[in-house]
Amino acid sequence: MKTTVVGMGELLWDVLTEGKRIGGAPANFAYHVSQFGFDSHVVSAVGNDADGDEIVEVLRGKLEGIEVARVPFPTGTVQVSLDAAGVPPYEIKEGVAGITFRLPHDCANLPPRRVLCVSGRLHSVAR
């Protein structure tokens, strides 16, 4: 049986000058460990909007499992640019999906053998 890794927490778009990329430490972690053969899952929330639709579609093509709730908040974004010194200041939007949400009921269906990684800016999780 493969070990399952679960990245739980923030899921958002990093908006860079060259375009947007899926961001959030838990999603990034889950994706990168999947490259080493782990069965990787993301547990988070996105908004009921086009950005949320796009994140779910992209993740379905990259990971074994996603348990992503759809919530009545906008999907999170982080504006990333470089200052004069080449340092990337971040503008993190507040009041967005992925910060506070109820865990999807499907979490109970994750494989029984798993490693759980909790990281990111997830402020509160209620079950």
C-alpha positions as a Markdown table, in Angstrom:
| # | Residue | x | y | z |
|---|---|---|---|---|
| 1 | Met | 0.0 | 0.0 | 0.0 |
| 2 | Lys | 1.3 | 3.4 | -1.0 |
| 3 | Thr | 1.8 | 6.1 | 1.7 |
| 4 | Thr | -0.8 | 8.9 | 1.3 |
| 5 | Val | 0.3 | 12.4 | 2.0 |
| 6 | Val | -2.4 | 15.0 | 2.7 |
| 7 | Gly | -1.7 | 18.7 | 2.3 |
| 8 | Met | -4.4 | 20.5 | 4.4 |
| 9 | Gly | -4.9 | 24.3 | 4.4 |
| 10 | Glu | -4.7 | 27.3 | 2.1 |
| 11 | Leu | -5.2 | 26.9 | -1.7 |
| 12 | Leu | -5.0 | 30.0 | -3.9 |
| 13 | Trp | -3.6 | 31.6 | -7.0 |
| 14 | Asp | -0.1 | 33.2 | -6.9 |
| 15 | Val | -0.5 | 36.1 | -9.4 |
| 16 | Leu | 2.9 | 36.7 | -10.9 |
| 17 | Thr | 3.9 | 39.2 | -13.6 |
| 18 | Glu | 4.2 | 36.3 | -16.0 |
| 19 | Gly | 0.8 | 34.7 | -15.1 |
| 20 | Lys | -0.9 | 32.9 | -12.3 |
| 21 | Arg | 0.2 | 29.6 | -10.6 |
| 22 | Ile | -1.5 | 27.5 | -8.0 |
| 23 | Gly | -0.2 | 28.4 | -4.6 |
| 24 | Gly | -0.5 | 27.7 | -0.9 |
| 25 | Ala | 2.0 | 25.7 | 1.0 |
| 26 | Pro | -0.1 | 22.6 | 1.5 |
| 27 | Ala | -1.0 | 22.3 | -2.2 |
| 28 | Asn | 2.6 | 22.9 | -3.3 |
| 29 | Phe | 3.8 | 20.3 | -0.8 |
| 30 | Ala | 1.3 | 17.7 | -1.9 |
| 31 | Tyr | 2.1 | 18.3 | -5.5 |
| 32 | His | 5.9 | 18.1 | -5.0 |
| 33 | Val | 5.8 | 14.9 | -2.9 |
| 34 | Ser | 3.6 | 13.3 | -5.6 |
| 35 | Gln | 6.6 | 13.6 | -7.9 |
| 36 | Phe | 8.3 | 11.1 | -5.6 |
| 37 | Gly | 5.5 | 8.5 | -6.1 |
| 38 | Phe | 3.4 | 9.3 | -3.0 |
| 39 | Asp | -0.4 | 9.2 | -3.2 |
| 40 | Ser | -1.1 | 12.9 | -2.6 |
| 41 | His | -4.3 | 14.7 | -1.6 |
| 42 | Val | -5.2 | 18.3 | -1.1 |
| 43 | Val | -7.8 | 19.3 | 1.5 |
| 44 | Ser | -8.9 | 22.9 | 1.3 |
| 45 | Ala | -11.6 | 25.3 | 0.0 |
| 46 | Val | -12.0 | 27.5 | -3.0 |
| 47 | Gly | -14.7 | 30.0 | -3.9 |
| 48 | Asn | -17.8 | 29.4 | -6.1 |
| 49 | Asp | -16.1 | 31.3 | -8.9 |
| 50 | Ala | -14.2 | 30.9 | -12.1 |
| 51 | Asp | -10.8 | 31.0 | -10.3 |
| 52 | Gly | -12.1 | 28.1 | -8.0 |
| 53 | Asp | -13.3 | 26.1 | -11.0 |
| 54 | Glu | -9.9 | 26.5 | -12.7 |
| 55 | Ile | -7.9 | 25.4 | -9.6 |
| 56 | Val | -10.0 | 22.3 | -9.2 |
| 57 | Glu | -9.6 | 21.4 | -12.9 |
| 58 | Val | -5.8 | 21.8 | -12.8 |
| 59 | Leu | -5.4 | 19.8 | -9.5 |
| 60 | Arg | -7.6 | 16.9 | -10.9 |
| 61 | Gly | -5.0 | 16.5 | -13.6 |
| 62 | Lys | -2.0 | 16.5 | -11.2 |
| 63 | Leu | -3.0 | 14.7 | -8.0 |
| 64 | Glu | -4.5 | 11.4 | -6.9 |
| 65 | Gly | -7.2 | 13.1 | -4.8 |
| 66 | Ile | -8.6 | 16.5 | -4.0 |
| 67 | Glu | -11.1 | 17.2 | -1.3 |
| 68 | Val | -11.9 | 20.8 | -2.0 |
| 69 | Ala | -15.0 | 22.5 | -0.5 |
| 70 | Arg | -16.7 | 25.2 | -2.5 |
| 71 | Val | -17.5 | 28.2 | -0.2 |
| 72 | Pro | -19.3 | 31.5 | -0.6 |
| 73 | Phe | -16.1 | 33.5 | -0.5 |
| 74 | Pro | -13.8 | 34.5 | -3.4 |
| 75 | Thr | -10.9 | 32.1 | -4.3 |
| 76 | Gly | -7.8 | 33.4 | -2.7 |
| 77 | Thr | -5.1 | 35.3 | -4.5 |
| 78 | Val | -1.6 | 36.6 | -3.7 |
| 79 | Gln | -0.2 | 39.4 | -5.8 |
| 80 | Val | 3.6 | 38.8 | -6.2 |
| 81 | Ser | 5.9 | 41.3 | -7.8 |
| 82 | Leu | 9.6 | 42.3 | -7.4 |
| 83 | Asp | 10.7 | 45.5 | -5.7 |
| 84 | Ala | 13.7 | 47.6 | -6.8 |
| 85 | Ala | 16.1 | 45.2 | -4.9 |
| 86 | Gly | 14.5 | 42.1 | -6.5 |
| 87 | Val | 12.7 | 41.0 | -3.3 |
| 88 | Pro | 9.2 | 39.7 | -3.8 |
| 89 | Pro | 6.7 | 41.5 | -1.5 |
| 90 | Tyr | 3.4 | 39.7 | -1.3 |
| 91 | Glu | 0.0 | 41.2 | -1.2 |
| 92 | Ile | -2.2 | 38.6 | 0.5 |
| 93 | Lys | -6.0 | 39.1 | 0.1 |
| 94 | Glu | -8.0 | 38.6 | 3.3 |
| 95 | Gly | -11.6 | 37.3 | 3.6 |
| 96 | Val | -11.2 | 34.6 | 1.0 |
| 97 | Ala | -11.8 | 30.9 | 0.7 |
| 98 | Gly | -9.2 | 28.6 | 2.2 |
| 99 | Ile | -8.7 | 30.7 | 5.3 |
| 100 | Thr | -11.8 | 29.5 | 7.3 |
| 101 | Phe | -13.9 | 26.6 | 6.1 |
| 102 | Arg | -15.5 | 23.3 | 7.2 |
| 103 | Leu | -13.6 | 20.2 | 6.2 |
| 104 | Pro | -15.4 | 18.4 | 3.4 |
| 105 | His | -17.2 | 15.3 | 4.5 |
| 106 | Asp | -15.1 | 13.3 | 2.0 |
| 107 | Cys | -12.1 | 13.6 | 4.3 |
| 108 | Ala | -13.5 | 10.6 | 6.2 |
| 109 | Asn | -12.9 | 8.6 | 3.0 |
| 110 | Leu | -9.2 | 9.2 | 2.8 |
| 111 | Pro | -7.1 | 6.0 | 2.8 |
| 112 | Pro | -6.6 | 4.6 | 6.3 |
| 113 | Arg | -2.8 | 4.8 | 6.1 |
| 114 | Arg | -1.7 | 8.3 | 5.7 |
| 115 | Val | 0.8 | 11.1 | 6.6 |
| 116 | Leu | -0.9 | 14.3 | 7.4 |
| 117 | Cys | 0.8 | 17.6 | 6.7 |
| 118 | Val | -0.9 | 20.7 | 8.1 |
| 119 | Ser | 0.6 | 24.0 | 7.0 |
| 120 | Gly | -0.2 | 27.3 | 5.4 |
| 121 | Arg | -2.2 | 30.2 | 6.7 |
| 122 | Leu | -5.4 | 28.3 | 7.6 |
| 123 | His | -6.7 | 30.2 | 10.6 |
| 124 | Ser | -9.4 | 27.9 | 11.7 |
| 125 | Val | -10.8 | 24.6 | 10.7 |
| 126 | Ala | -14.2 | 23.3 | 12.0 |
| 127 | Arg | -15.5 | 19.8 | 11.5 |
